[in-house]
Amino acid sequence: MSEQSKAIHVAVIGAGPGGYPAAFHASDLGMKVTLIDPEAAPGGVCLHRGCIPSKTLLHVAKMLEETKAAAEIGVRFGTPEIDLDQLRGWKRKVVEKLTGGLGQLCKQRQVNHIQGRARFSSPNSLLVQRVDGKEETVPFDFCILATGSRPVSIQEFIIGSRTLNSSSALELPDIPKTMLVVGGGYIGLELGSVYAALGTKVSVVEMTPGLLPGADRDLVLFLAKRLQQRFESILLGTKVTEMKEDRDGVKVKFCATDGKESERVFEKILVSVGRRPNSENLGLENTKVKLTARGFVEVDGQRRTAEPAIFAIGDVAGDPMLAHKATAEARVAVEAIAGQKTVFDPQAIPAVVFTDPEIAWCGLTETQARNGKHEIKAARFPWAASGRATTLQRDDGVTKLIVDPSSERILGMGIAGPGAGELIAEGTLAIEMGATAADLKQIIHPHPTLSETLMESAEVFYGQSPHFMQRRK
């Protein structure tokens, strides 16, 4: 711990997956740290009202679906009874355990946690409105902005208590008989899956031709097929033109790309059409910090803004809006403040959609490669050829490698199937380490596991898979 580090005071605005790791890392490096957030304990939206609560409920949905699937192999359960109060309580306990743990770590690291909202009063000071009503001025040497994002709100789609967003839907106010999910992105599909498992007849409307517009179509195929069985309807290439409160719920008018119009009534509406950065009402006009047209804070490779003393990380600093990206940026920003040589330059940031099946990818996608006219070779190993997937009754998946045909370096990986989110880390490591398809092929994977599909996809690249013979062109 240097004397220089001891003299540095870092203020962190926002205690989400970017903010609290930044505060903790700065403290570990010997800096004086003030962490400012409206919540009583660190965690941010991700832990309080996002990633963790949604995965808690998705776990419940998975258990409910598995009880149905068990009948196919001769194991039959009675109809599950759902105690909604107990389910909410369990979700709350998970959140409280994790946020409470972070609160203890905050104290152990001697981070000054102020519950309130902060605004820049100058390039080197904050005015904090505490939740107890008091105001406090916090001077700093450096500040890290980690204010995150919020769901996009469409005013004409707000119909009182019948309209939910990604946060309010996680509160499980009730289990409606019918629900329309507006937006076929990952948040809408995850939450739609939860409500469908709990007994709601769920419909999804998406204005583009397919679900999960950012993912490769061959990965989405497996999810779309399964959701067609679980959801009441999936309306693709369709826009919502009007919503109006009706005696029985919300009357929704649709218009398809072919001009065909339709109308249906739903008990609840879940609007999930994206998120926007929390970059307003921060007093940025009192600094040199610049914003993009979409409201993101402009940063350089060290996450430093146009104001030398202010850094920005996480959702507020740009896409992709992912918790793990924010955490990685936190380390870079703090180490830059400490004077270390560092830069945020990942070769691959994994993305995971926690539906069933899960979809995950990292590095270059096949769609990006085709659109950018990159010469690639895609090698796919279908899970129908996986022994482990067959024993799990889940051969509805695929592992795909995106390989540079000349150097044979792995440029990207995509996985569809149960546990894809766990498996994709190996692909991310391979890309970051500059591994080739030969490297992956030669690494002995345990049998029988789903991780073998990564090795076998590399074997497919060379036409040497013992379990799958690719058709010769």
C-alpha positions as CSV (number, residue, x, y, z in Angstrom):
1,M,0.0,0.0,0.0
2,S,1.6,3.2,-1.2
3,E,1.4,6.6,0.7
4,Q,0.0,8.0,-2.6
5,S,-2.9,5.5,-2.5
6,K,-3.7,6.4,1.1
7,A,-4.1,10.0,0.1
8,I,-6.6,9.3,-2.7
9,H,-10.3,9.7,-2.0
10,V,-12.6,7.9,-4.5
11,A,-16.3,8.5,-4.6
12,V,-18.4,5.8,-6.3
13,I,-22.0,6.7,-7.4
14,G,-24.1,3.5,-7.6
15,A,-23.6,0.3,-5.7
16,G,-24.5,-2.3,-8.5
17,P,-22.3,-4.9,-10.0
18,G,-20.0,-2.1,-11.3
19,G,-20.1,0.2,-8.3
20,Y,-19.6,-2.0,-5.3
21,P,-16.6,-4.0,-6.9
22,A,-15.1,-0.6,-7.8
23,A,-15.5,0.6,-4.2
24,F,-14.1,-2.7,-2.7
25,H,-11.1,-2.8,-5.1
26,A,-10.2,0.8,-4.4
27,S,-10.3,0.0,-0.7
28,D,-8.2,-3.1,-1.2
29,L,-5.6,-0.8,-2.9
30,G,-5.6,1.4,0.2
31,M,-7.7,4.3,-1.0
32,K,-10.3,6.1,1.0
33,V,-13.7,5.3,-0.5
34,T,-17.2,6.7,-0.3
35,L,-20.0,4.6,-1.9
36,I,-23.3,6.4,-2.6
37,D,-26.5,4.5,-3.4
38,P,-30.3,4.9,-2.6
39,E,-30.5,1.3,-1.3
40,A,-29.7,0.4,2.3
41,A,-27.3,-2.4,1.1
42,P,-25.1,-2.7,-2.0
43,G,-26.2,-4.8,-5.0
44,G,-27.9,-2.3,-7.3
45,V,-30.8,-3.2,-9.6
46,C,-29.1,-6.5,-10.6
47,L,-29.2,-7.9,-7.1
48,H,-32.3,-6.2,-5.7
49,R,-34.6,-6.2,-8.7
50,G,-32.9,-7.9,-11.6
51,C,-30.4,-10.7,-12.2
52,I,-30.7,-12.5,-8.9
53,P,-34.5,-12.3,-8.3
54,S,-35.1,-13.4,-11.9
55,K,-32.8,-16.3,-11.7
56,T,-34.4,-17.3,-8.4
57,L,-37.8,-17.5,-10.1
58,L,-36.3,-19.2,-13.2
59,H,-35.1,-21.9,-10.9
60,V,-38.7,-22.4,-9.7
61,A,-39.9,-22.5,-13.3
62,K,-37.3,-25.1,-14.2
63,M,-38.4,-27.3,-11.3
64,L,-42.1,-27.1,-12.4
65,E,-41.2,-28.0,-15.9
66,E,-39.0,-31.0,-14.8
67,T,-41.9,-32.4,-12.8
68,K,-43.9,-32.6,-16.1
69,A,-41.0,-34.0,-18.1
70,A,-40.4,-36.8,-15.5
71,A,-43.7,-38.5,-16.5
72,E,-42.1,-39.5,-19.8
73,I,-39.6,-41.7,-18.0
74,G,-42.1,-43.2,-15.6
75,V,-41.8,-40.8,-12.6
76,R,-45.1,-39.1,-11.9
77,F,-45.8,-36.3,-9.5
78,G,-49.1,-34.8,-8.4
79,T,-50.1,-31.3,-9.7
80,P,-47.7,-28.8,-8.0
81,E,-49.3,-26.4,-5.5
82,I,-47.8,-22.9,-5.6
83,D,-47.8,-20.9,-2.4
84,L,-47.2,-17.5,-3.8
85,D,-46.5,-15.8,-0.4
86,Q,-43.9,-18.4,0.4
87,L,-42.3,-18.1,-3.1
88,R,-42.1,-14.3,-2.7
89,G,-40.6,-14.9,0.8
90,W,-37.9,-17.3,-0.5
91,K,-37.0,-14.8,-3.3
92,R,-36.7,-12.1,-0.7
93,K,-34.5,-14.3,1.5
94,V,-32.1,-14.9,-1.4
95,V,-31.8,-11.2,-2.0
96,E,-31.4,-10.3,1.7
97,K,-28.7,-12.9,2.2
98,L,-26.6,-11.6,-0.7
99,T,-27.2,-7.9,0.0
100,G,-26.5,-8.4,3.7
101,G,-23.2,-10.1,2.8
102,L,-22.2,-7.2,0.7
103,G,-23.1,-4.8,3.5
104,Q,-20.8,-6.7,5.9
105,L,-18.0,-6.6,3.3
106,C,-18.6,-2.9,3.0
107,K,-18.0,-2.5,6.7
108,Q,-15.0,-4.8,6.8
109,R,-13.3,-2.8,4.1
110,Q,-14.2,0.5,5.9
111,V,-16.0,1.8,2.9
112,N,-18.1,4.8,3.8
113,H,-21.6,3.9,2.5
114,I,-24.0,6.8,2.2
115,Q,-27.7,5.9,1.5
116,G,-28.9,8.7,-0.9
117,R,-28.6,10.2,-4.3
118,A,-25.7,12.2,-5.6
119,R,-25.2,15.1,-8.0
120,F,-22.0,16.8,-9.2
121,S,-21.8,20.3,-7.8
122,S,-18.4,20.7,-9.4
123,P,-15.8,18.5,-11.1
124,N,-14.4,17.5,-7.7
125,S,-17.4,17.5,-5.4
126,L,-20.8,15.9,-4.9
127,L,-24.0,17.1,-3.3
128,V,-25.7,14.1,-1.7
129,Q,-29.3,14.1,-0.8
130,R,-29.5,11.5,2.0
131,V,-32.6,9.3,2.5
132,D,-33.0,10.8,6.0
133,G,-33.5,14.2,4.3
134,K,-30.1,15.7,5.1
135,E,-27.7,17.1,2.5
136,E,-24.0,16.4,2.5
137,T,-21.2,17.6,0.4
138,V,-18.6,15.0,-0.6
139,P,-15.4,16.2,-2.1
140,F,-13.3,13.7,-4.0
141,D,-10.1,13.2,-5.9
142,F,-11.7,10.8,-8.3
143,C,-15.2,9.7,-8.9
144,I,-16.6,6.6,-10.6
145,L,-20.0,6.9,-12.1
146,A,-21.9,3.5,-12.0
147,T,-25.5,4.6,-12.0
148,G,-26.7,1.7,-14.3
149,S,-29.9,1.7,-16.4
150,R,-33.6,1.4,-16.1
151,P,-36.4,-0.2,-18.2
152,V,-37.6,1.8,-21.2
153,S,-41.1,3.2,-20.5
154,I,-43.6,3.8,-23.3
155,Q,-46.2,6.2,-21.9
156,E,-49.0,5.0,-24.2
157,F,-48.4,1.4,-23.0
158,I,-48.9,2.2,-19.3
159,I,-52.4,1.1,-18.2
160,G,-52.3,1.5,-14.4
161,S,-51.6,-1.6,-12.3
162,R,-52.2,-3.9,-15.3
163,T,-48.9,-2.9,-16.8
164,L,-45.7,-4.4,-15.5
165,N,-42.0,-3.8,-16.3
166,S,-39.0,-6.0,-15.7
167,S,-38.8,-4.9,-12.1
168,S,-42.4,-4.9,-11.0
169,A,-43.0,-8.3,-12.7
170,L,-40.4,-9.8,-10.4
171,E,-42.6,-8.8,-7.4
172,L,-45.1,-11.5,-8.4
173,P,-48.1,-9.3,-7.5
174,D,-50.3,-12.2,-8.7
175,I,-50.5,-15.0,-11.3
176,P,-52.7,-13.6,-14.0
177,K,-54.7,-15.8,-16.3
178,T,-53.3,-14.1,-19.4
179,M,-50.3,-11.9,-20.1
180,L,-48.9,-10.2,-23.1
181,V,-45.1,-9.7,-23.2
182,V,-44.3,-6.7,-25.4
183,G,-40.8,-7.4,-26.7
184,G,-39.1,-10.7,-27.6
185,G,-35.7,-9.9,-26.1
186,Y,-34.0,-11.8,-23.3
187,I,-35.7,-10.1,-20.4
188,G,-39.2,-10.6,-21.8
189,L,-38.6,-14.2,-22.6
190,E,-37.1,-15.0,-19.2
191,L,-40.0,-13.4,-17.3
192,G,-42.5,-14.8,-19.7
193,S,-41.1,-18.3,-19.1
194,V,-41.5,-17.8,-15.3
195,Y,-45.2,-16.7,-15.6
196,A,-45.9,-19.5,-18.1
197,A,-44.5,-22.1,-15.7
198,L,-46.7,-20.7,-12.9
199,G,-49.8,-21.2,-15.0
200,T,-50.3,-17.9,-16.9
201,K,-51.2,-18.1,-20.6
202,V,-48.4,-16.0,-22.1
203,S,-48.3,-14.4,-25.5
204,V,-45.3,-12.5,-26.9
205,V,-45.3,-9.8,-29.6
206,E,-42.0,-8.9,-31.3
207,M,-41.8,-6.4,-34.2
208,T,-38.8,-8.1,-35.8
209,P,-39.0,-11.4,-37.8
210,G,-37.6,-13.4,-34.9
211,L,-37.1,-13.7,-31.2
212,L,-33.8,-12.5,-29.6
213,P,-32.8,-10.3,-32.6
214,G,-29.1,-10.1,-31.5
215,A,-28.5,-13.9,-31.4
216,D,-27.7,-16.3,-34.3
217,R,-30.8,-17.9,-35.7
218,D,-29.6,-21.5,-35.4
219,L,-29.3,-21.0,-31.6
220,V,-32.7,-19.3,-31.2
221,L,-34.3,-22.1,-33.2
222,F,-34.2,-24.5,-30.2
223,L,-35.6,-21.9,-27.8
224,A,-38.4,-20.8,-30.3
225,K,-39.5,-24.4,-30.7
226,R,-39.8,-25.0,-27.0
227,L,-41.5,-21.7,-26.3
228,Q,-44.1,-22.5,-29.0
229,Q,-45.2,-25.3,-26.8
230,R,-45.2,-23.3,-23.5
231,F,-46.6,-20.0,-24.7
232,E,-50.1,-19.5,-26.0
233,S,-48.9,-17.5,-29.0
234,I,-45.8,-15.8,-30.4
235,L,-46.5,-12.9,-32.8
236,L,-43.5,-12.1,-34.9
237,G,-43.2,-9.2,-37.3
238,T,-46.0,-7.5,-35.4
239,K,-46.4,-4.2,-33.7
240,V,-48.7,-3.1,-30.9
241,T,-50.7,-0.1,-32.3
242,E,-53.0,0.6,-29.4
243,M,-53.7,-0.4,-25.8
244,K,-56.9,0.5,-24.0
245,E,-58.3,-0.6,-20.6
246,D,-61.2,-2.9,-20.9
247,R,-63.7,-4.3,-18.5
248,D,-61.8,-7.7,-18.5
249,G,-58.3,-6.3,-18.8
250,V,-56.4,-4.5,-21.5
251,K,-57.6,-4.5,-25.1
252,V,-54.6,-4.6,-27.5
253,K,-54.6,-3.9,-31.2
254,F,-51.9,-5.5,-33.4
255,C,-50.7,-4.9,-36.9
256,A,-48.5,-7.4,-38.7
257,T,-45.9,-6.5,-41.4
258,D,-48.4,-7.7,-44.1
259,G,-50.9,-5.2,-42.8
260,K,-53.2,-7.7,-41.2
261,E,-54.8,-6.3,-38.0
262,S,-56.0,-8.2,-35.0
263,E,-57.3,-7.5,-31.4
264,R,-57.1,-9.4,-28.1
265,V,-57.7,-8.8,-24.4
266,F,-55.1,-9.6,-21.7
267,E,-55.3,-9.4,-18.0
268,K,-51.7,-8.1,-17.6
269,I,-49.1,-6.5,-19.9
270,L,-45.4,-6.9,-19.4
271,V,-43.5,-4.2,-21.4
272,S,-39.9,-5.3,-22.0
273,V,-38.5,-3.2,-24.9
274,G,-35.0,-2.5,-23.7
275,R,-33.2,-0.3,-21.1
276,R,-31.8,3.2,-21.1
277,P,-28.8,4.6,-19.1
278,N,-29.3,6.5,-15.9
279,S,-27.4,9.6,-17.0
280,E,-29.9,12.3,-16.2
281,N,-30.2,14.5,-13.1
282,L,-26.6,13.9,-12.1
283,G,-25.3,17.4,-12.4
284,L,-23.1,16.5,-15.4
285,E,-23.6,20.0,-16.7
286,N,-21.2,21.1,-13.9
287,T,-18.5,18.9,-15.4
288,K,-16.9,18.3,-18.8
289,V,-18.5,14.8,-19.1
290,K,-20.0,14.2,-22.5
291,L,-23.0,12.0,-23.5
292,T,-23.7,10.2,-26.7
293,A,-26.9,10.6,-28.7
294,R,-28.3,7.6,-26.8
295,G,-27.5,9.0,-23.4
296,F,-24.4,6.9,-22.6
297,V,-21.4,8.6,-21.0
298,E,-18.4,8.8,-23.3
299,V,-15.3,7.0,-22.0
300,D,-11.8,6.0,-23.2
301,G,-10.1,2.7,-22.8
302,Q,-9.5,3.3,-19.1
303,R,-13.2,4.3,-18.6
304,R,-12.1,7.9,-18.1
305,T,-14.6,10.6,-19.2
306,A,-13.8,14.0,-20.7
307,E,-13.5,15.2,-17.1
308,P,-10.1,13.7,-16.0
309,A,-11.2,13.1,-12.4
310,I,-14.4,11.3,-13.4
311,F,-14.7,7.7,-14.7
312,A,-17.9,5.8,-15.8
313,I,-18.5,2.1,-15.9
314,G,-21.3,-0.4,-16.5
315,D,-24.6,0.3,-18.3
316,V,-24.2,4.0,-18.1
317,A,-21.0,3.7,-20.1
318,G,-22.4,1.9,-23.1
319,D,-23.3,-1.5,-24.5
320,P,-23.3,-4.4,-23.8
321,M,-25.5,-3.7,-20.7
322,L,-24.2,-6.8,-18.7
323,A,-23.4,-7.1,-15.0
324,H,-20.1,-8.9,-15.6
325,K,-19.0,-6.3,-18.1
326,A,-19.5,-3.6,-15.4
327,T,-17.5,-5.6,-12.9
328,A,-14.6,-6.0,-15.3
329,E,-14.7,-2.2,-16.1
330,A,-14.6,-1.5,-12.4
331,R,-11.2,-3.1,-12.0
332,V,-9.8,-1.2,-15.0
333,A,-11.1,2.2,-13.7
334,V,-9.7,1.7,-10.2
335,E,-6.4,0.5,-11.4
336,A,-6.2,3.5,-13.7
337,I,-6.8,5.8,-10.7
338,A,-4.0,3.9,-8.9
339,G,-1.7,4.8,-11.8
340,Q,-1.3,1.2,-13.1
341,K,-1.0,0.4,-16.7
342,T,-4.5,-1.0,-17.6
343,V,-7.1,-0.8,-20.4
344,F,-10.5,-2.3,-21.0
345,D,-9.9,-4.4,-24.2
346,P,-11.7,-7.8,-23.9
347,Q,-11.6,-10.1,-26.9
348,A,-14.9,-11.6,-25.8
349,I,-17.7,-10.7,-23.5
350,P,-20.1,-13.6,-22.9
351,A,-23.8,-13.1,-23.1
352,V,-26.4,-15.5,-21.6
353,V,-30.1,-15.7,-22.0
354,F,-31.4,-17.7,-19.0
355,T,-34.4,-19.2,-20.7
356,D,-35.0,-23.0,-21.1
357,P,-33.0,-23.9,-23.1
358,E,-30.4,-21.3,-22.3
359,I,-28.6,-19.5,-25.1
360,A,-25.1,-18.2,-24.7
361,W,-22.5,-16.8,-27.0
362,C,-19.2,-14.9,-26.9
363,G,-16.8,-13.3,-29.4
364,L,-17.7,-13.1,-33.0
365,T,-21.2,-14.4,-33.9
366,E,-21.9,-16.0,-37.2
367,T,-24.3,-13.2,-38.1
368,Q,-21.7,-10.5,-37.4
369,A,-19.2,-12.4,-39.4
370,R,-21.5,-12.7,-42.4
371,N,-22.6,-9.1,-42.2
372,G,-19.0,-7.9,-41.8
373,K,-17.9,-10.2,-44.7
374,H,-15.4,-12.0,-42.4
375,E,-14.2,-15.3,-43.8
376,I,-15.1,-17.9,-41.2
377,K,-15.9,-21.6,-40.8
378,A,-18.7,-22.6,-38.5
379,A,-18.5,-26.0,-36.9
380,R,-21.6,-27.4,-35.1
381,F,-22.0,-30.3,-32.8
382,P,-25.7,-31.2,-32.2
383,W,-26.6,-32.3,-28.7
384,A,-28.7,-35.1,-30.2
385,A,-25.3,-36.8,-30.6
386,S,-24.3,-36.2,-27.0
387,G,-24.7,-39.1,-24.6
388,R,-25.0,-36.8,-21.6
389,A,-27.7,-34.6,-23.2
390,T,-29.7,-37.8,-24.0
391,T,-29.6,-39.0,-20.4
392,L,-30.9,-35.6,-19.3
393,Q,-33.8,-35.8,-21.9
394,R,-32.4,-32.6,-23.3
395,D,-30.9,-33.2,-26.7
396,D,-32.5,-30.0,-28.0
397,G,-29.2,-28.0,-28.2
398,V,-26.1,-27.3,-30.2
399,T,-22.5,-26.1,-29.6
400,K,-21.0,-24.0,-32.4
401,L,-17.5,-22.8,-33.0
402,I,-16.7,-19.8,-35.2
403,V,-13.2,-20.4,-36.6
404,D,-10.8,-18.4,-38.8
405,P,-10.1,-21.0,-41.6
406,S,-6.5,-19.8,-42.2
407,S,-5.1,-19.5,-38.7
408,E,-7.7,-21.9,-37.1
409,R,-8.1,-19.5,-34.2
410,I,-11.4,-19.6,-32.3
411,L,-13.1,-16.3,-33.0
412,G,-16.5,-17.0,-31.4
413,M,-18.7,-19.6,-29.8
414,G,-22.4,-20.1,-29.5
415,I,-24.3,-22.6,-27.4
416,A,-28.0,-23.5,-27.1
417,G,-29.1,-25.9,-24.4
418,P,-29.5,-26.4,-20.6
419,G,-26.4,-25.0,-18.8
420,A,-25.2,-23.0,-21.8
421,G,-24.4,-20.1,-19.4
422,E,-22.0,-22.3,-17.5
423,L,-20.3,-23.8,-20.5
424,I,-19.7,-20.5,-22.4
425,A,-17.0,-19.4,-20.0
426,E,-14.7,-22.1,-21.6
427,G,-15.3,-20.5,-25.0
428,T,-14.5,-17.0,-23.6
429,L,-11.3,-18.3,-22.1
430,A,-10.3,-19.9,-25.4
431,I,-10.8,-16.7,-27.3
432,E,-9.0,-14.5,-24.8
433,M,-6.0,-17.0,-24.8
434,G,-5.9,-17.1,-28.6
435,A,-6.6,-20.8,-28.7
436,T,-7.1,-22.7,-31.9
437,A,-9.6,-25.4,-32.8
438,A,-6.7,-27.8,-32.4
439,D,-6.1,-26.7,-28.9
440,L,-9.7,-27.3,-27.9
441,K,-9.8,-30.6,-29.7
442,Q,-6.8,-31.9,-27.8
443,I,-8.0,-30.9,-24.3
444,I,-9.4,-34.0,-22.7
445,H,-12.9,-33.3,-21.4
446,P,-14.7,-35.6,-18.8
447,H,-17.2,-38.1,-20.1
448,P,-20.2,-38.1,-20.0
449,T,-20.7,-34.3,-19.7
450,L,-22.2,-31.5,-21.7
451,S,-18.7,-29.9,-21.8
452,E,-17.6,-32.6,-24.2
453,T,-19.7,-30.8,-26.8
454,L,-17.1,-28.1,-26.9
455,M,-14.3,-30.5,-27.7
456,E,-16.5,-32.4,-30.2
457,S,-17.4,-29.1,-32.0
458,A,-13.6,-28.7,-32.5
459,E,-13.4,-32.2,-33.8
460,V,-16.3,-31.5,-36.2
461,F,-14.1,-28.6,-37.6
462,Y,-11.5,-31.2,-38.6
463,G,-14.2,-33.7,-39.7
464,Q,-13.0,-36.1,-36.9
465,S,-15.9,-36.3,-34.5
466,P,-16.6,-39.9,-33.5
467,H,-20.2,-39.2,-32.7
468,F,-21.3,-36.9,-35.5
469,M,-20.6,-37.2,-39.2
470,Q,-21.1,-34.0,-41.1
471,R,-22.6,-34.2,-44.5
472,R,-20.1,-33.6,-47.2
473,K,-20.8,-30.8,-49.6
